[in-house]
Amino acid sequence: MANKDDPTDLRRRQLLAAGSLLSAAAAFWPRLSLASTHPEGNPMNADLILFNGQFHTVDREKPRASAVAISQGRFVAVGTDAEAMALRGSSTPK
């Protein structure tokens, strides 16, 4: 039986929780659209831009980003502040 006061048991539970969270993120990652244009080919303006941050992307080739842009509930840019801000439109909050 697990002892709640045992530090090794606590670390084990934390490791399992972190692994579950990463697995869930990896499962949803392919479903995120990262295209910067609408299907019609028109440039896309972001509804929300989060920048000057530290984002973990769960992408082995590009594990960190400083900004994300979101449009219609989908990620349209994940990368540098400049990449995300390039999608800023007149309706994007300031």
VMD Tcl script that draws the C-alpha trace (Angstrom):
set ca {
  {0.00 0.00 0.00}
  {1.30 3.48 -0.89}
  {2.26 5.80 1.93}
  {1.15 9.41 1.31}
  {4.09 10.70 3.37}
  {6.69 8.76 1.34}
  {8.59 11.29 -0.85}
  {9.41 8.62 -3.45}
  {5.71 7.81 -3.84}
  {4.92 11.51 -4.29}
  {7.61 11.85 -6.99}
  {6.26 8.75 -8.72}
  {2.74 10.19 -8.77}
  {4.04 13.52 -10.10}
  {5.99 11.73 -12.83}
  {2.93 9.72 -13.85}
  {0.77 12.85 -13.93}
  {3.33 14.72 -16.06}
  {3.59 11.76 -18.43}
  {-0.18 11.62 -18.81}
  {-0.33 15.34 -19.55}
  {2.42 15.10 -22.18}
  {0.72 12.10 -23.79}
  {-2.55 13.99 -24.06}
  {-0.79 17.01 -25.56}
  {1.01 14.81 -28.09}
  {-2.28 13.18 -29.07}
  {-3.90 16.53 -29.86}
  {-0.86 18.16 -31.50}
  {-1.52 16.79 -35.04}
  {-5.08 18.15 -34.93}
  {-3.92 21.73 -34.50}
  {-3.89 23.72 -37.71}
  {-0.72 25.73 -38.14}
  {-1.53 27.19 -41.55}
  {-1.38 30.98 -41.85}
  {-4.03 31.28 -44.57}
  {-7.70 30.50 -44.86}
  {-8.60 27.57 -47.13}
  {-9.45 30.12 -49.84}
  {-5.83 31.35 -49.72}
  {-6.59 34.73 -48.11}
  {-4.22 35.97 -45.40}
  {-5.48 35.18 -41.91}
  {-5.76 37.67 -39.07}
  {-5.40 36.34 -35.56}
  {-8.20 36.65 -33.03}
  {-5.70 36.45 -30.16}
  {-1.92 36.78 -29.95}
  {0.04 35.79 -26.86}
  {3.62 37.03 -27.07}
  {6.74 37.69 -25.00}
  {6.23 34.36 -23.28}
  {7.80 30.95 -22.85}
  {5.70 28.23 -24.49}
  {6.56 24.53 -24.60}
  {5.39 23.26 -27.98}
  {5.80 19.46 -27.60}
  {7.54 19.60 -31.01}
  {10.98 17.98 -30.86}
  {12.30 20.11 -33.73}
  {11.08 23.38 -32.21}
  {10.44 22.75 -28.50}
  {10.10 26.39 -27.43}
  {8.25 29.43 -28.74}
  {7.91 33.00 -27.50}
  {4.51 33.64 -29.12}
  {1.35 31.99 -30.43}
  {-1.43 33.35 -32.63}
  {-4.94 31.89 -32.53}
  {-7.71 32.34 -35.07}
  {-11.14 30.72 -34.96}
  {-10.03 28.50 -32.09}
  {-6.96 27.14 -33.90}
  {-3.27 27.85 -33.59}
  {-2.21 29.67 -36.76}
  {1.33 30.53 -35.65}
  {3.67 29.13 -33.04}
  {7.12 30.67 -32.95}
  {8.70 34.07 -32.52}
  {6.97 37.30 -31.53}
  {7.51 38.61 -35.07}
  {5.89 35.51 -36.66}
  {2.80 35.84 -34.49}
  {2.54 39.63 -34.76}
  {2.63 39.35 -38.57}
  {-0.92 37.95 -38.26}
  {-2.22 40.91 -36.28}
  {-5.23 42.50 -37.91}
  {-7.52 45.40 -37.11}
  {-9.79 43.14 -35.04}
  {-6.96 41.60 -33.00}
  {-7.05 42.93 -29.40}
  {-4.21 45.28 -28.49}
}
mol new
graphics top color blue
foreach p $ca { graphics top sphere $p radius 0.5 }
foreach p [lrange $ca 0 end-1] q [lrange $ca 1 end] { graphics top cylinder $p $q radius 0.2 }
display resetview
